[in-house]
């Protein structure tokens, strides 16, 4: 039996845990940082991210002539969140505090740690309805140079330096199986060492046991997206329809919610478990790292989006506009998939893939690599072209009839009518003859190109889908991709965990996804993107400074 004592025990060495650990250690606390994975997985899911951060009224925005403000960001946040439950008081308070942070010291703090951002600010989750409703009114998605690895790098470096000094102790391959929240005690298994690459499934063979006691306990263990059965049990059928039978995983299989369940059994309150954030644009990874590995397409606005029955979807179910409305619309067909139809001209300029490993140019942090991959290259980026060539969900053809034939080979149980598809594509193409239109998606394309950033790097020049010069034609089967839990352990604005009655459990804190990114769900029902990493940074910092 290995025994540890420390001022602060942090369970989970992802981004939130790293931030909490280094903040606590920098304040003179002795810290024990536990994780069931090995040192190669330090930083957790954040490593795989694109590195986007939701920040407000930044120099990057102002250089792109974006007028943003705390007030506008709050309008968008609360219009998206739709807080409507008594237990939303703390989530709303944390959201308020995060908005202050995102419009205040967030950028200076991160810049002081060495982070830098791509100068073109991305416009994610645009909403597409009313000004006071869901979506970002302006671009706010700040892509960190170095992507996810660039976000975790300063905290990894600081944690390793603190470990060398003795202020922080790593407990890798330590799997917590027991929690005593009142005593701030954890216990569990020491797992066999593994040299498996980051993200690959590792053994759960135990070779020993451990226990640890501290003055404070910080839980930062992530969400449930890797356990599809658990996702289905929490699925909000009344809001989204029946849970998909087939999904792909946007997170490794160790993201299973096990510690959250232990905390709840030990007396912690859990709220908003039915709020979750899963993407509609998932594709099977042709070169997988973890089981059932899916990648999300981050689409520009031009691909035509059809449901499984072959009906072009209406606004706001457009690429990049309203994730949950589109998810509900897709599932209303009784099927789990949908389709993009697009051209080579669109895929070249508008397709990005989620994940640091799918964006080696941005991950390198070098301008030359970005220019070579995205501007000088006549094709799409190399990772996108690789998916087009090898991906199980892609069909490429020179004619629309051949394209639909290929689509039907992928989904023979849900065959599409080529004549019906052609009629809808041709109708859309006729709308391209004028700079004005009644087609909501074409209007959105013209609107996107009024933003310099979209016109430069994100939105293709408007053209007919059936224009041979824009070809070949491409179809992509889209799967539901599991990703984030929007609910979790109930916490207050100081990251303190509350019990089922809403009372503070002294000395126990939670940060990151296990706490719904703050408060037990600071997003409410909808996310605005860049708020997942942002929430981990913010709540990890709060927890580390409170203990």
Secondary structure, 3 states (H helix, E strand, C coil): CEEEEEEEEEECCEHHHHHHHHHHHHCCCCEEEEECCCHHHCEHHHHHCCCEEECCCCHHHHHCCCCCCHHHHHHHHHHHHCCCCCCHHHHHHHHHHHHHHHCCCHHHHHHHCCCCECCCCECCCCCCCCCCCCCCCCCCEEEECCHHHHHHHHHHHHHHHHHHHCCEEEEECEEEEEEECCCCEEEEEEECCCCCCCCCCCCCCEEEEEEEEEEEEEECCCCCCCCHHHHHHHCCHHHHCCCCCCEEECCCCCCCCHHHHHHHHCCECEECCCCEEEEEEEEECCCCCCCCEEEEEECCCCCEEEECCCCECCCCCCCCCCHHHHHHHHHCCCCCEEEEEEEHHHHHHHCEECCHHHCHHHHHCCHHHHHHHHCCCCCCCHHHHHHHHHCCCEEEECCHHHHHHHHHHHCHHHCCCHHHHHHHHHHHHHHHHCCCCCCHHHHHHHHHCCCHHHHHHCCCCCCCCCCHHHCCEEEEEEEEEEEEECCEECECCCCEEEECCCCEEEEEEECHHHECCCCCCCCCCCCCCCHHHHHHHHHHHHHHHHC
